[in-house]
Amino acid sequence: MPEWLVEHGIGESRALLVDGGEVLAAKLRWPGQLHAGATCSAKLVSKPAGARRGVAVDEARREILLDRIPPGTAEGQALTIRISRAAIAERGRLKRAQGRVANPADEPQPLDDAFSAGKEVHHLPAGSWEDVWQAASSGQVDFAGGSLLFSVTPAMTVIDIDGDLSPRELALAAARPLAHALRLFDLGGSIGIDFPTLEAKADRKMIDAALEDALTGWPHERTAMNGFGFVQIVARLEGPSLLHRMASSRVGMAARIALRRAEMVEGPGITLLTVHPALKAKLKPEWLAELERRTGRGVRVETDPGLAIEAAQAQIVPHD
């Protein structure tokens, strides 16, 4: 049976849905950020007269867009908010978290949430998170005969399908890898897929059927493939996908994977973490202190401008 495994790392928690040795899906959560299903105390600071929408501010001064505000709720009133969508950073703007006023009749947080119901492990299976991270970092997933190329835009996530097969064979070969990638990157919202153009209506219907089969069990709505090979998928958006985090917080993502590499190395001595200069500023003192606590070793950070942002190196060196 597939099982969610949860690893609480430094600066982030990671979850993988694993079935035997296969990774079926992934999720990522950063501590201190509101996430879907969470509740918080907040004060209503803005609500136009007669409107059911408004803005609340929580104790950490984070703004939350509210929907379906109960009648009689006034500005300045203290509320308990249940988050429906986490904040999402985009190029040039921040889409604020969304939520609704909670009440005793609200449903409790689902027990199938990966982070609340998953099995906590000290480390995820060797290489599993690294593979997911590298795929999200590159924005590319290869399959036999082709590749899926992902681009994050403010309007939607766009997926281009490229390869050497005939258009019909390429589109058919891409269906299952595409369905897997949507789960692997925790994608939601509006997703546009640019398949090869298929002139025959029967071929387009065949791809629609293959997608329906591959996406079984993943809640979504989908258009039929049009004459240009375009398919649009709309799925529930609960927060930033791994691709969104790479697009908006790439250095932060790289800093956290660097700390994970440093935590994984073993041996006596001290941990030498070599990073790009831009990465060093992202390594919070409390993160480095936690790394020392977890490993029982001192930590030294050095910079190398020749390293790529994503190519931090960790090794054990003798004490000075």
C-alpha positions in Angstrom: 0.0 0.0 0.0 1.3 3.5 -0.8 2.4 5.3 2.4 3.3 9.0 3.1 6.8 9.4 4.6 7.6 12.7 6.4 11.1 14.0 7.0 11.3 17.1 9.2 14.4 18.8 7.9 16.1 22.1 8.7 13.9 24.9 7.4 11.4 22.7 5.8 9.4 19.5 6.1 9.3 17.0 3.1 6.7 14.3 2.4 6.9 11.6 -0.2 4.1 9.1 -1.1 6.0 5.9 -1.6 4.9 2.5 -2.9 7.7 0.0 -2.6 10.6 1.7 -4.2 8.6 4.1 -6.3 7.8 7.7 -5.4 4.2 8.6 -6.4 3.9 12.1 -5.1 5.7 14.8 -3.1 4.8 17.7 -0.9 6.9 20.5 0.8 6.1 22.7 3.7 8.1 25.6 5.2 7.7 26.2 9.0 6.2 29.6 9.9 4.1 29.8 6.8 0.3 29.4 6.8 -0.8 26.2 5.1 -4.1 24.8 3.9 -6.1 23.3 6.7 -4.4 25.3 9.4 -6.3 27.6 11.8 -5.0 30.9 13.2 -6.3 33.9 15.2 -6.7 37.1 13.2 -8.4 40.4 13.3 -10.7 41.6 10.5 -9.1 44.9 9.2 -11.1 45.5 6.0 -14.6 44.7 4.8 -16.6 46.9 2.5 -20.1 47.5 3.6 -22.4 44.7 2.6 -19.6 42.6 1.2 -18.9 39.0 2.2 -15.2 39.3 1.4 -12.5 41.2 3.3 -8.9 41.1 4.7 -7.8 39.9 8.1 -4.3 40.2 9.7 -3.0 37.4 12.0 -0.7 37.8 15.0 2.4 37.6 12.8 1.0 40.5 10.7 0.3 38.2 7.7 -2.7 39.3 5.6 -5.4 36.7 4.8 -8.1 37.2 2.2 -11.4 36.1 3.6 -14.4 34.8 1.8 -18.0 34.2 3.0 -17.6 36.4 6.0 -20.7 35.7 8.3 -23.2 38.5 8.4 -22.8 40.9 11.4 -19.0 40.5 11.4 -17.4 43.9 11.9 -14.0 45.4 11.2 -11.7 45.1 14.3 -13.4 41.8 15.4 -11.2 38.9 16.5 -11.7 35.8 14.4 -10.5 32.2 14.1 -9.6 31.6 10.5 -9.2 28.3 8.7 -6.7 28.6 5.8 -7.9 27.3 2.4 -4.9 28.3 0.3 -1.4 29.3 1.4 0.3 32.4 0.2 2.0 32.1 -3.2 4.9 34.2 -4.3 4.9 35.2 -8.0 7.1 37.4 -10.1 6.5 40.9 -8.8 3.8 40.1 -6.4 2.5 38.0 -3.5 -0.8 36.2 -3.7 -2.0 36.4 -0.1 -3.3 33.4 1.8 -7.0 32.7 1.6 -9.3 31.5 4.3 -12.7 31.5 5.9 -14.0 32.2 9.3 -14.0 29.0 11.3 -16.8 27.9 13.6 -17.6 24.9 15.8 -19.5 23.2 13.0 -16.4 23.3 10.6 -15.0 20.0 9.5 -11.8 19.0 11.3 -8.6 18.9 9.4 -8.6 15.9 7.1 -6.7 12.9 8.6 -5.3 12.1 5.2 -3.1 15.2 5.2 0.4 14.0 4.3 2.1 15.9 7.2 -0.4 15.0 9.9 -1.1 11.4 9.0 2.2 10.4 7.3 4.8 8.3 9.0 7.7 10.4 10.4 11.1 9.1 9.4 14.6 10.3 10.3 15.6 10.3 6.6 13.6 9.6 3.4 14.8 6.7 1.3 18.3 7.3 -0.1 18.2 9.5 -3.3 14.4 9.8 -3.4 14.1 13.5 -2.3 17.2 14.4 -4.4 15.6 13.0 -7.5 12.4 15.0 -6.9 14.4 18.2 -6.1 16.5 17.9 -9.2 13.5 17.4 -11.5 11.8 20.4 -10.0 15.0 22.5 -10.2 15.4 21.6 -13.9 11.7 21.9 -14.8 12.1 18.9 -17.0 10.9 15.3 -16.8 12.3 12.8 -19.4 10.5 9.7 -20.6 11.1 7.2 -23.3 11.0 9.1 -26.6 10.5 12.6 -25.2 10.5 15.2 -22.4 8.0 17.3 -20.4 9.1 20.9 -20.1 7.5 23.0 -17.3 7.2 26.8 -17.1 5.5 28.7 -14.3 3.7 31.8 -15.2 1.3 34.1 -13.2 -1.6 32.8 -15.1 -0.9 29.0 -15.2 1.7 26.3 -15.2 2.5 25.5 -18.9 3.8 22.1 -19.9 5.4 21.6 -23.3 5.8 18.1 -24.7 8.8 17.5 -26.9 10.4 14.5 -28.5 11.5 12.5 -31.5 8.5 10.2 -31.8 5.6 10.8 -34.2 3.0 13.2 -32.9 0.5 10.4 -32.0 3.1 8.2 -30.4 4.7 11.1 -28.5 1.3 12.3 -27.1 0.4 8.8 -26.0 3.8 8.1 -24.4 3.6 11.4 -22.5 0.2 10.7 -20.7 1.4 8.6 -17.8 4.7 10.6 -17.1 2.6 13.8 -17.2 0.1 12.4 -14.6 3.0 11.3 -12.4 4.7 14.7 -12.7 1.6 16.6 -11.6 1.6 14.6 -8.4 5.3 14.7 -8.0 5.5 18.5 -8.1 2.2 19.0 -6.1 0.7 21.1 -8.9 -2.7 22.7 -8.7 -4.6 25.7 -10.1 -4.7 26.2 -13.9 -2.4 23.9 -15.9 -2.0 24.2 -19.7 -0.5 21.2 -21.7 0.8 21.7 -25.2 0.6 18.2 -26.8 1.7 17.7 -30.4 -0.9 18.7 -32.9 -3.1 15.7 -33.9 -5.2 16.2 -37.0 -7.4 13.1 -36.6 -10.2 13.5 -34.1 -9.9 9.8 -33.2 -6.3 10.3 -32.2 -7.3 13.2 -30.0 -10.0 11.2 -28.3 -7.5 8.4 -27.7 -5.2 10.8 -25.9 -8.2 12.1 -23.8 -8.9 8.6 -22.8 -5.3 7.9 -21.9 -5.2 11.1 -19.7 -8.4 10.1 -18.0 -7.0 6.7 -17.1 -3.6 8.2 -16.0 -5.3 10.9 -13.8 -7.7 8.5 -12.1 -7.9 9.4 -8.4 -6.4 12.9 -8.8 -9.3 15.4 -8.4 -9.4 17.8 -11.3 -11.4 19.1 -14.2 -10.1 18.9 -17.8 -11.0 20.1 -21.3 -10.9 17.8 -24.2 -7.8 18.2 -26.5 -8.5 20.9 -29.1 -7.4 20.9 -32.7 -4.0 22.5 -31.8 -3.2 19.8 -29.2 -3.9 22.0 -26.1 -5.5 20.6 -23.0 -6.3 22.6 -19.9 -6.5 21.1 -16.4 -7.9 22.9 -13.3 -7.1 21.3 -9.9 -7.6 22.6 -6.4 -4.8 25.0 -5.5 -3.8 24.8 -1.8 -0.3 26.4 -2.0 2.9 26.8 -3.9 4.0 23.8 -5.9 7.6 22.7 -5.9 7.9 24.4 -9.3 6.5 27.6 -7.9 9.0 27.6 -5.0 11.8 27.0 -7.5 10.6 30.0 -9.6 10.1 32.4 -6.7 12.5 31.2 -3.9 15.2 29.4 -5.8 18.0 30.5 -3.4 15.9 29.6 -0.4 15.3 26.1 -1.9 19.0 25.7 -2.6 19.9 26.8 0.9 17.7 24.1 2.4 19.0 21.3 0.2 22.5 22.4 1.1 21.7 21.9 4.8 20.2 18.5 4.0 23.4 17.5 2.2 25.4 18.7 5.2 23.2 16.7 7.6 23.6 13.5 5.6 27.4 13.3 5.5 28.9 11.1 8.3 32.2 10.9 10.1 34.3 12.5 12.8 35.5 16.1 12.4 33.6 19.2 11.4 31.2 19.8 8.6 32.6 22.0 5.8 29.7 23.4 3.7 30.9 25.2 0.5 28.3 27.3 -1.2 27.8 30.1 -3.8 28.2 33.5 -2.1 24.5 34.3 -2.6 23.6 31.2 -0.7 25.6 32.0 2.4 23.3 35.0 3.3 20.3 32.6 3.3 21.8 30.3 5.9 20.2 31.5 9.0 22.2 31.3 12.3 19.5 29.2 13.9 19.6 26.7 10.9 23.4 26.3 11.3 23.0 25.8 15.1 20.3 23.2 14.4 22.7 21.5 11.9 25.4 21.3 14.6 22.9 19.9 17.1 21.7 17.2 14.8 25.1 16.1 13.7 27.0 16.6 16.9 29.7 18.4 14.8 30.9 21.9 14.3 30.0 23.6 11.0 32.2 25.9 8.8 30.7 27.7 5.8 32.9 28.7 2.9 32.0 30.3 -0.4 33.0 29.6 -3.9 31.7 31.9 -6.7 32.4 29.1 -9.2 29.7 26.9 -7.7 26.2 27.0 -9.1 23.5 28.0 -6.7 22.2 24.5 -6.6 25.6 22.8 -6.3 26.5 23.3 -2.6 29.1 20.7 -1.4 29.3 19.2 2.1 32.2 17.2 3.5 33.8 16.2 6.7 37.2 17.8 7.4 39.6 17.5 10.5 39.3 19.8 13.4 41.5 22.9 13.1 
